[in-house]
Amino acid sequence: NINKLRLVNAHLQMVPLDNNKSKLTLKNIQLDARVIKINESTVQNNIPFDYKYLELISSGIDYDINPIYKLSTSTIVYKNGNLSLQKLNLKSNISRENFTKSLKKQKDLYTVSVDKITSKNLKIGFLPSKKMFIKSDLVVFDQLYANIFRSLLPPDDLSKKTMFSEKLRKLKIDLQLKQVNLVQSKLEYEEEAKKTKDVGKLTFSKINTKILNVNSGLNKKSLPDVIVDWNSEFMHGDLKVKWVFNPMNTNEKFNIKGSIVNLPAKNLDPFLVPYFNVSANGKLNKIYFDFDGDDENGNGNFSIHYNDLKVNVLNKEGDKRKFLSSIANAVVKNDSKGELKEQKVENVKRKQDKSFFNFFLACILDGLKKALLII
């Protein structure tokens, strides 16, 4: 039994046997632990002691995760269940070009930074089965920035992509997060086109989002629904989404509904121009969607109110191709005439080798095609 233990100005390094370079460094550690008990029972556990109070302060972590990624942080403060972590950065050690050249199949490259991460009533440990558990009442990512880059130059990865419900259901740790918040955050998705090598870009900014009941399925028979209450700007239009699914539903059923308001069509050019050689003008005043789906199909409702929509077909130099543009505009209704155009989205098939978001976008595009084209 130890009543109090202090560690002052410590430094921890974990170095692999075959490499002198440090793989993980925890810097300037100040540790205060109280009422520590070690006995025949505790030493059988992955953490071989019990304690009643733990306070840990460090000036940061440097972690070489693998040859591609390195993670670093600034100050870390953990006080008996409450965590505060400053300036997390996940960066690539290689360029986009070299990353793409190294791939046998398409794969995402991530760049992530978070100004501050906090967690309330955080508990990390191990179950009797030796599986890890992570529990928290609230996790907040303040000013998160994430960039996802994918090149379409390597061959496509045709393996089945699992839905988020299945990912959580089959997670090998006991994860229980009552609430996760994203505050004033930003997400970018960039895609390098196969033919032109130009990069299209979609941006979600001013993200303020609440996610409830993020639980894994390990040792569970039932779970509450995961509820994502998303608010952000999408290409400077206002986006609101409510997305609901349950990890224990093996059909991967979901509902996703929401709206996009006040989106100038021109704002979509950073993605349309490099990827489709098309630019757009006009105003998408209101878009509403409400889709139900599962691992196979998507159905629901789509409606749009817009005006002065025009499409410009471009050549490789970015100049307007007048003849093709006139044909394109001949088959596009340029105005909803002050009405909300409503369409049924029916039997949209999910491509099993594509992500949930590709499936969601396919439902949106099905509604757009029916609403905009003169058929």
N, C-alpha and C positions, 0 to 999 in steps of 0.2 A: 504494500500500500504506500503510495507516494502522495502526500497532500498537495505539493506544489512543485512544478518543474518549469524552469525558464531556460530558453535558448536565446543567446544574444549575439547578433552580428554573425550569423552562420551563413554558409554557402554550400549548396548542394549541386553536384554534377552526376549525371548518369551517362557513362561512356561505354560504348560497345567494345567487346574484347578485340575485334578485328579492325578497329579504327580509333586513332588517338583523338579525333575530333569529337567534341562534346555534342551529344545528341539532345540532352535536356539539361538546362541550367535554371535553378531557382536561386535568385540573388537576394542578398541582404535580409536574411530571415530573422524575424523576431517571433518567438513562440512562447506562449504562456498556457500551460495545461494544469488543471487542478483535479484533485481527487481521482487519481489514477489507480486502477486495480488490475493486478495480473495474478491469475491462478491457473489451476489445471484445466479449467473450463475455457477460459479466454484464449489460452495459447493454441487451442484447436481451431480458432477462427482465423479468417484472412487478415483481419486486424486483431492482433493478439492481446489487446488490452481494452478495458472500459474506462471511460472518463465522464465527468460531469460538466466540465467547462473547457473550451478550447478557443484560443485566440491566436491567429496567425497573420502576420504582416510581412509582405515581401515587396521589394522594389520591382519585381517582374519576372517573367518566364521567357526564356529563349528555347525553342524546340524545333529541331530539324526533323520534321515528320517523315519525310522520304526524299528522294532526289529531286522531286518536283516542288514540294511545299515547305515553307518555314513559317512558324507561328511565333509571335512575340506579344508581350503585354507590358503595360506600365504597372503601377501600384496595385497590389492585391491585398484586400483586408477581409479576413473571415473572423467573425465574432459569434461563436456558439450558435451557428445556424443561419446567420445573416452574412451574405457575401457581397462585396463590392469589388469590381474589377475594371480597371481603367485602360483605355487605349489598346484594345485587342486588334491585331493585324495578322491576316493570313495572306501571304504573298507567294507568288511563283518564283522559283529560282531560275527559270528559263523563259525565253521569249515565246510569244504566241507562235511565231513561225517555226521555231525548233520543237515546240510542243506538238504542233500539227504534224511535222515531219516524223516524229517518233511514234505516231499512232498507226496501228494496224486496222483499227476501227474508230469511228467517230466517238469523241468523248468531250465532256465539258471541262473548261478550265475556269477556276474560281479565283476571284480576288475579293476579300472580305475585310472590312474594318468596322469596329464598333467603338464609339466614344466612351460608353460606360455600360457595363452589365451589372445588374443587381439581382439578388435572389433572397427571398424571405423564407425562413424556416427550412433551409436546405439541409437535407440528410443524404449522405452517401455512405454506402456500406455494402455488405455481402449477406445474401440469404444463406440458410443452412445448406442449400444445394450448391453453394459457391458462386451463384450468379450474382452479378452486381445489381444494386438498386440505387436509383436516383429519385428523390422526392422533393417537391417544393410547393409552397402555397402560391408563390408569384415569382416569375422571372421576367425582367424588363430589359429589352435591348434598346438603348437610347442612342439615336443617330447612327443606326446601322447603315452601312453602304455595302452592297453586294453587286458584283459584276460577273455575269455568266457569259463565257465566250465559247462558241462552237463553230468549227470549220466543217463545211460539207465536202471538203476535198478528199479526205480518206473515205474508204468504203463505209456504207451505212452499217450500224450495229443492228442486226435483225433479231436479236434475242427479245423475249417478251419483257415488257416494262410493267412492273407491278404498280397498282394503284396505291395511294397513300394509306388507305384502310388496311391493305395487306401488309404494307411495310411496317406499320405499327403492330399489327396482330402477330407478326413473326419476329419482332425485335427480340434479341436474345438477352436483354436486360429488363429488370422491372422498373419501368419509367412511369412516374406519376407526377404530372405537373398540372395543378389545378387551373392556373392561368398564365398565359404568356402574352406580353405586350410588346409591340413594335412602336417606337415613338420617333416621330420626325425622321423617318428613314427613307432610303432610296434603293431601288432595284433596277438594274439594267440587264437586258438580254441582247447580245450581239451575235450575229450569224454571218459567217463568210460564205458567200454564194459560190456554187461549184464552178459555174462557167466563167463569170467575170472576176472572181476573187474580191469583189466589192463587199463591204460589210454593212448589213442592215441592222438597225438598232431600235429597240422598244424600251421605253423608260416609264417606270412608276416612281413618282416622287411624292414628297410630303405624306408618307405612309404613316397612318396612325391606326393600328389594328389590335384587336383583342381576340385571343384564341383560348377557348375553354376546353378543359378535359383532355389534355394530351397524355394519353395512357397507352402503354404497350399491352399486348395480350398475354404476356407470360404469366402462367398460373391463374388466369382469369377465365370465368365462364360467361360473364357479361360485363359490359362497360357502358357508361353514358356516352351520348353522341359527342363527337368533336364538333365544336361550333366556331367557325371563323367569321368574325365581324370585321370586314376589310373596308377601310376608307383611305383613299389616296387620290392623287392626280395621275391620269394616264395620258401621256403626250399632251399635258396641260389641259385636258378635259377632266371633269369631276367623276370619279369612279367610286361606287358603293356596291359591296357584294356581301351576301350572307351565304356561306357554304357549310353544309351539314353532311356528315357521314359517320358511320359507326365501325370501329375497327373489327368488331366481332361478326359483322355481316359478310359471309363468305361470297356473296354475289357482288360485293363491293358497291352496293347501292349508295347514291348520293343525290342531294338536291343543291343546285347553285342558282341563285337568283340575284339580280341587281340592276344597276343602271349606269349609263355613261351620259353625262350632260355637258353641253357647250363644248364640243370637240370640233375645232376647225379641221376640215379634211386635209388641209395643207400640212398639219402637224404630223400626219402619218407618212410624209415623204421620206424621212430618214430611214424608214423600213421599205416603203414601196419602191422608191427609185432604184437603190442598188440591187434589190432582190427581184423585182418584177419589171423594171424599166418603165414604170408608170408613175405619174404624179397626179394629185387630185386637188380640186378646188371646191369650195362650198362650205356649208355648215351642217354638221350632224348635231342637231339641237338636243334630241333626246333618243336614247336607245334603252329599251327595257328587255330583259331576258329572264326566263324562269325554266330551267331544264332539270329533268329527272333522268338519271342514268344508272348504269351498272357497268360491269366489265365488258359488256358486249355492245349495248345500244344506248343512244341518247334521244330523248323526245322532250317536247315542251313548247313554249310560246316565245315569240320574238316580235318586237314592234319598234318602229323607228319614225321619227319626225325630222325632216331635213329639208334644205332648200339650196338652190343654185349649184347642184352637184355637177361637176364636169371632170372628165378623165382625159389626161394627156399621155399619149404613148410616145416614149422617147427613144432616140437612137443611142448608140454607145457613148457618144460625146455629150449626151444630156440634152440634145436639141429635140424640139417637138416634131413628131412625124404627123403632118397635118392630115393625110388621107386616112391612116389607121386611127387617129384620134377622132376624126369625124364618124368613122364606122362605130367606134366604141361608144361614143356619145349618142349614136342613133339607137342603141339597144339599152341605154341606161335612162331610167326615169330621173330627170334632173330635179324634181321637186315632189314632195309629198302633198302639195296643195293644201297646206295648213292642217292636214289630218295626221293622225297617228296610224301609220300603216302596220297592220297586225298580220302575222303569218304563223302557221303551224310548222314546227320543226319535228320531223318524223323519221324514225328509223335511221339515224345517223350511226353508221358502223364505226366502232372503235378499232383503230389499227393497233394490233397487239404489240407491235414493235415500237410504238410511239408513246409519249408521256400522257398523263392526265390533261395537261395544259394544251397539248396538241388536239386531244379529243374535244375539250371545251371550245377551242378556237374553231374546230370543224363545225360544231353546232352553231356558233355565231355566224360563220361564213354561209352556212345553209340558209339561215334566216335572211342575211343580207342579199344573197343571190335572188331569193324569191321576192324580196321587197323592192329591189332596185332595178332588176332587169325587166324589160318589156317582153313578156312571154304570152 
